[in-house]
Amino acid sequence: MKIRPHHLLCTRSFRGRGYSDFFIDNMRRVIDRLKNNADVEIYCGMDCICSACPENKNGICSSQEKVTMLDSHTVKYLKLDKENYLYSAIENIIAEHLSEDVYNMICGNCEWKKQGICTYADVRKRFSEQTDFSRQQQFYPE
């Protein structure tokens, strides 16, 4: 499955909140696949999460400049290659390279971080260490 680099972090902090029911359901499906050690292609373009995002306007992200920066910082600071990985390998890479400073460099301008919805503590945890909050009430940012 194709995943934008920064979405590797977003999936780890997902708590059942998002733009719409369609987006939330899609994110849950993606996370379920990751938890089952999916084969992941690091892809800097519209991915399986973008497919359900309201920012996706006919295959083009209306926040393209922002997400391109998020992706480039994620690749750089997590030392990822644009290739295929099993998700377990990605979890090991994140564990090795993600510090709070790196998180702030990657996610510092993200609205989800600014609103306190995404935190370093959330992103740092492996899926196996997380409480499943993804089925909680929904939230739609302003």
PABA-333557 format. One record per residue: residue number from 1; y, x, z of N, C-alpha, C in turn. Coordinates in nm, 3 decimals. Atoms other than C-alpha are relative to their C-alpha. Layout:
BEGIN
   n      nv      nu      nw     cav     cau     caw      cv      cu      cw
 NUM       Y       X       Z       Y       X       Z       Y       X       Z
...
end
This chain:
BEGIN
   n      nv      nu      nw     cav     cau     caw      cv      cu      cw
   1  -0.116   0.085   0.000   0.000   0.000   0.000   0.123   0.090   0.000
   2  -0.125  -0.076   0.009   0.348   0.127  -0.086   0.091  -0.036   0.117
   3  -0.091   0.020  -0.114   0.581   0.176   0.211   0.118   0.096  -0.014
   4  -0.120  -0.085  -0.009   0.939   0.303   0.220  -0.013   0.085   0.125
   5   0.013  -0.086  -0.119   0.958   0.598   0.460   0.059  -0.060   0.127
   6  -0.059   0.052  -0.124   1.196   0.429   0.703  -0.074  -0.122   0.053
   7   0.077   0.116  -0.046   0.974   0.120   0.718  -0.115   0.041   0.090
   8   0.104  -0.048  -0.092   0.713   0.336   0.892   0.049  -0.011   0.145
   9  -0.058   0.012  -0.134   0.949   0.330   1.191   0.027  -0.146   0.034
  10  -0.030   0.143  -0.023   1.055  -0.035   1.152  -0.125  -0.076   0.044
  11   0.121   0.072  -0.034   0.696  -0.155   1.169  -0.041   0.023   0.145
  12   0.038  -0.036  -0.137   0.650   0.021   1.503   0.086  -0.071   0.104
  13  -0.088   0.066  -0.096   0.942  -0.161   1.665   0.008  -0.151  -0.022
  14  -0.005   0.142   0.034   0.880  -0.504   1.512  -0.045  -0.085   0.119
  15   0.029   0.087  -0.114   0.884  -0.779   1.776   0.005  -0.147  -0.039
  16   0.002   0.139   0.043   0.852  -1.097   1.571   0.137  -0.055  -0.034
  17  -0.137   0.040   0.035   1.218  -1.105   1.476   0.028   0.046  -0.141
  18  -0.031  -0.040   0.136   1.359  -1.096   1.129   0.091  -0.097  -0.070
  19  -0.094   0.076   0.082   1.554  -1.250   0.850  -0.043  -0.145  -0.021
  20   0.051   0.133   0.031   1.329  -1.554   0.791  -0.147  -0.008   0.041
  21   0.143   0.017  -0.029   0.983  -1.699   0.863  -0.085   0.075  -0.103
  22   0.073  -0.068   0.107   0.865  -1.564   0.526  -0.002   0.151   0.024
  23  -0.009  -0.143  -0.028   0.986  -1.213   0.613  -0.088   0.037   0.120
  24   0.076  -0.027  -0.122   0.830  -1.227   0.962  -0.150  -0.005  -0.027
  25   0.143   0.011   0.032   0.492  -1.345   0.831  -0.046   0.118  -0.084
  26   0.036  -0.114   0.083   0.491  -1.072   0.568  -0.008   0.128   0.084
  27   0.001  -0.119  -0.085   0.579  -0.805   0.826  -0.125   0.003   0.087
  28   0.123   0.006  -0.082   0.292  -0.921   1.047  -0.122   0.040  -0.082
  29   0.113  -0.037   0.086   0.050  -0.890   0.754  -0.001   0.151  -0.027
  30  -0.009  -0.144   0.025   0.174  -0.538   0.675  -0.045   0.077   0.125
  31   0.036  -0.068  -0.125   0.142  -0.431   1.040  -0.150  -0.011   0.027
  32   0.144   0.016  -0.018  -0.210  -0.573   1.060  -0.077   0.098  -0.088
  33   0.066  -0.097   0.090  -0.307  -0.360   0.760   0.017   0.142   0.052
  34  -0.022  -0.134  -0.055  -0.149  -0.050   0.916  -0.089   0.024   0.121
  35   0.084  -0.013  -0.119  -0.333  -0.112   1.243  -0.146   0.025  -0.036
  36   0.136  -0.021   0.048  -0.655  -0.108   1.040  -0.012   0.126  -0.085
  37   0.002  -0.132   0.062  -0.574   0.243   0.913   0.007  -0.006  -0.153
  38  -0.019   0.016   0.144  -0.455   0.141   0.567   0.035   0.131  -0.068
  39  -0.045  -0.110   0.085  -0.405   0.388   0.286   0.144  -0.032  -0.036
  40  -0.144   0.022   0.017  -0.026   0.427   0.264   0.055   0.100  -0.100
  41  -0.073  -0.085   0.094   0.173   0.561  -0.029   0.146   0.002   0.045
  42  -0.142  -0.015  -0.035   0.512   0.697   0.081   0.078  -0.017  -0.130
  43  -0.063   0.042   0.125   0.737   0.536  -0.177   0.147  -0.034   0.026
  44  -0.144   0.024  -0.017   1.117   0.549  -0.197   0.048  -0.101  -0.104
  45  -0.038   0.111   0.088   1.170   0.214  -0.363  -0.044  -0.129   0.065
  46   0.039   0.131  -0.052   1.100  -0.156  -0.319  -0.149   0.002   0.034
  47   0.138  -0.008  -0.047   0.781  -0.184  -0.115  -0.051  -0.138   0.043
  48   0.063   0.126  -0.042   0.553  -0.447   0.039   0.081  -0.073   0.107
  49  -0.088   0.065  -0.096   0.809  -0.517   0.312   0.123  -0.056  -0.072
  50  -0.116   0.044   0.079   1.103  -0.540   0.071  -0.029  -0.128  -0.077
  51   0.035   0.115   0.083   0.914  -0.803  -0.126   0.037  -0.132   0.066
  52  -0.032   0.123  -0.072   0.993  -1.061   0.146   0.141   0.002   0.062
  53  -0.132  -0.017  -0.062   1.342  -0.940   0.239   0.109  -0.071  -0.080
  54  -0.107   0.067   0.073   1.649  -1.149   0.152   0.101   0.098  -0.062
  55  -0.086  -0.102   0.063   1.831  -0.823   0.066  -0.053   0.038  -0.139
  56   0.062  -0.027   0.129   1.593  -0.798  -0.233   0.056  -0.100  -0.102
  57  -0.063   0.083   0.104   1.792  -0.930  -0.529  -0.058   0.040  -0.135
  58   0.067  -0.028   0.128   1.561  -0.935  -0.833  -0.049   0.144  -0.009
  59   0.058  -0.134  -0.001   1.393  -0.609  -0.731   0.097   0.111   0.032
  60  -0.100  -0.100  -0.037   1.712  -0.433  -0.624   0.053  -0.035   0.138
  61  -0.047   0.023  -0.136   1.813  -0.392  -0.262   0.152  -0.005   0.002
  62  -0.146   0.011  -0.008   2.166  -0.512  -0.191   0.057   0.101   0.100
  63  -0.041  -0.106  -0.093   2.178  -0.240   0.079  -0.056   0.134  -0.045
  64   0.070  -0.116   0.054   2.043   0.029  -0.151   0.051   0.134   0.053
  65  -0.056  -0.128  -0.047   2.280   0.307  -0.042  -0.047   0.030   0.143
  66   0.042  -0.017  -0.140   2.195   0.253   0.325  -0.149   0.032   0.010
  67   0.143  -0.023  -0.013   1.818   0.233   0.278  -0.043   0.131  -0.065
  68   0.029  -0.130   0.061   1.816   0.536   0.047   0.026   0.111   0.101
  69  -0.030  -0.099  -0.103   1.981   0.735   0.327  -0.104  -0.004   0.112
  70   0.104   0.011  -0.102   1.734   0.600   0.584  -0.129   0.066  -0.047
  71   0.122  -0.059   0.056   1.444   0.699   0.356   0.009   0.152  -0.007
  72  -0.011  -0.146   0.015   1.576   1.048   0.284  -0.001   0.069   0.136
  73   0.003  -0.058  -0.135   1.636   1.115   0.656  -0.140  -0.006   0.059
  74   0.137   0.012  -0.053   1.288   0.988   0.744  -0.090   0.106  -0.061
  75   0.081  -0.103   0.067   1.123   1.214   0.486   0.035   0.138   0.054
  76  -0.047  -0.133  -0.044   1.334   1.512   0.594  -0.041   0.029   0.144
  77   0.019  -0.029  -0.141   1.308   1.481   0.972  -0.144  -0.017   0.048
  78   0.141   0.013  -0.037   0.945   1.367   0.990  -0.089   0.092  -0.083
  79   0.071  -0.096   0.085   0.848   1.628   0.728  -0.115  -0.067  -0.077
  80   0.097   0.075   0.080   0.671   1.371   0.511   0.007   0.044  -0.145
  81   0.005  -0.018   0.145   0.561   1.427   0.154  -0.014  -0.138  -0.062
  82   0.014   0.128   0.072   0.584   1.146  -0.100  -0.138  -0.001  -0.064
  83   0.140   0.003   0.043   0.208   1.106  -0.124  -0.073  -0.107   0.079
  84   0.082   0.098  -0.072  -0.078   0.897   0.012  -0.052   0.060   0.130
  85   0.052  -0.036  -0.132  -0.184   0.910   0.378  -0.081  -0.117   0.053
  86   0.055   0.105  -0.085  -0.418   0.717   0.599   0.101  -0.022   0.110
  87  -0.102   0.026  -0.100  -0.203   0.546   0.856  -0.021   0.083   0.127
  88   0.026  -0.084  -0.119  -0.374   0.743   1.137   0.067   0.136  -0.014
  89  -0.068  -0.128   0.022  -0.233   1.062   0.981   0.151  -0.016   0.018
  90  -0.144   0.026  -0.019   0.115   0.907   0.974   0.032  -0.011   0.148
  91  -0.023   0.008  -0.145   0.085   0.822   1.343   0.004   0.139   0.062
  92  -0.001  -0.137  -0.052   0.004   1.188   1.412   0.128   0.073  -0.040
  93  -0.125  -0.063   0.046   0.303   1.304   1.206   0.117  -0.050   0.083
  94  -0.108   0.057  -0.081   0.534   1.067   1.392  -0.006   0.057   0.141
  95   0.015  -0.053  -0.135   0.395   1.184   1.727   0.048   0.145   0.008
  96  -0.038  -0.141   0.002   0.455   1.546   1.628   0.149   0.022  -0.022
  97  -0.136  -0.030   0.044   0.804   1.519   1.478   0.110  -0.093   0.054
  98  -0.103   0.094  -0.042   0.979   1.218   1.629   0.045   0.027   0.144
  99  -0.065  -0.014  -0.130   1.209   1.309   1.916   0.113  -0.104   0.004
 100  -0.111   0.096  -0.008   1.495   1.096   2.043   0.115   0.043  -0.091
 101  -0.105  -0.049   0.090   1.740   1.318   1.852  -0.032  -0.033  -0.145
 102   0.041   0.032   0.137   1.541   1.271   1.530   0.014  -0.150  -0.025
 103  -0.016   0.145   0.012   1.527   0.895   1.588   0.146  -0.036  -0.022
 104  -0.144   0.029   0.014   1.905   0.888   1.630   0.054   0.048  -0.134
 105  -0.043  -0.048   0.132   1.953   1.096   1.313  -0.045  -0.096  -0.110
 106   0.053   0.089   0.102   1.733   0.861   1.111   0.060  -0.140   0.012
 107  -0.029   0.142  -0.020   1.823   0.525   1.262   0.138  -0.029   0.057
 108  -0.129   0.016  -0.067   2.173   0.579   1.401   0.088  -0.109  -0.056
 109  -0.086   0.101   0.061   2.341   0.344   1.153  -0.072  -0.132  -0.029
 110   0.078   0.122   0.028   2.072   0.075   1.145   0.046  -0.115   0.090
 111  -0.045   0.116  -0.077   2.181  -0.274   1.253  -0.099  -0.042   0.108
 112   0.102   0.038  -0.099   1.851  -0.334   1.436   0.012   0.090   0.123
 113  -0.022  -0.090  -0.112   1.913  -0.025   1.651   0.129  -0.036   0.073
 114  -0.130   0.032  -0.060   2.277  -0.116   1.708  -0.007  -0.126   0.086
 115   0.013   0.125  -0.076   2.173  -0.462   1.830  -0.100   0.013   0.116
 116   0.096  -0.022  -0.108   1.916  -0.311   2.068  -0.136  -0.059  -0.026
 117   0.129   0.059   0.036   1.626  -0.474   1.884  -0.103   0.110  -0.021
 118   0.086  -0.116   0.023   1.479  -0.136   1.787   0.045   0.112   0.093
 119  -0.033  -0.111  -0.091   1.462   0.146   2.042  -0.092   0.119  -0.026
 120   0.082  -0.120   0.012   1.330   0.499   2.049  -0.134  -0.020   0.070
 121   0.125   0.021  -0.074   1.073   0.400   2.312  -0.099  -0.084  -0.080
 122   0.088   0.083   0.083   0.935   0.131   2.079  -0.059   0.079  -0.116
 123   0.043  -0.072   0.120   0.919   0.353   1.774  -0.095   0.114   0.035
 124   0.081  -0.113  -0.044   0.761   0.638   1.969  -0.145  -0.039   0.029
 125   0.135   0.043  -0.037   0.459   0.433   2.080  -0.089  -0.018  -0.122
 126   0.100   0.030   0.102   0.146   0.427   1.870  -0.033  -0.149   0.011
 127   0.036   0.142  -0.002   0.029   0.078   1.773  -0.098  -0.029   0.113
 128   0.102   0.023  -0.102  -0.264   0.117   2.013   0.059  -0.006   0.141
 129  -0.065  -0.001  -0.131  -0.019   0.165   2.304   0.097  -0.117   0.018
 130  -0.102   0.104  -0.003   0.203  -0.133   2.221  -0.057  -0.133   0.045
 131   0.029   0.140  -0.029   0.200  -0.479   2.366   0.033  -0.077  -0.126
 132  -0.025   0.074   0.124   0.178  -0.729   2.082   0.107  -0.106   0.023
 133  -0.112   0.091  -0.009   0.523  -0.885   2.093   0.031  -0.064  -0.135
 134  -0.033   0.043   0.136   0.514  -0.952   1.719  -0.017  -0.150  -0.020
 135   0.022   0.145   0.015   0.410  -1.315   1.773   0.098  -0.081   0.085
 136  -0.098   0.069  -0.082   0.707  -1.398   1.998   0.098  -0.079  -0.084
 137  -0.102   0.081   0.067   1.003  -1.617   1.914   0.072   0.079  -0.106
 138  -0.066  -0.062   0.112   1.193  -1.548   1.602   0.149   0.017   0.028
 139  -0.142  -0.030  -0.015   1.542  -1.406   1.577   0.055   0.032  -0.137
 140  -0.063  -0.025   0.129   1.772  -1.405   1.281   0.136   0.063   0.024
 141  -0.128  -0.067  -0.026   2.053  -1.148   1.290   0.115  -0.069  -0.074
 142  -0.118   0.063   0.062   2.404  -1.266   1.210   0.043   0.079  -0.122
end
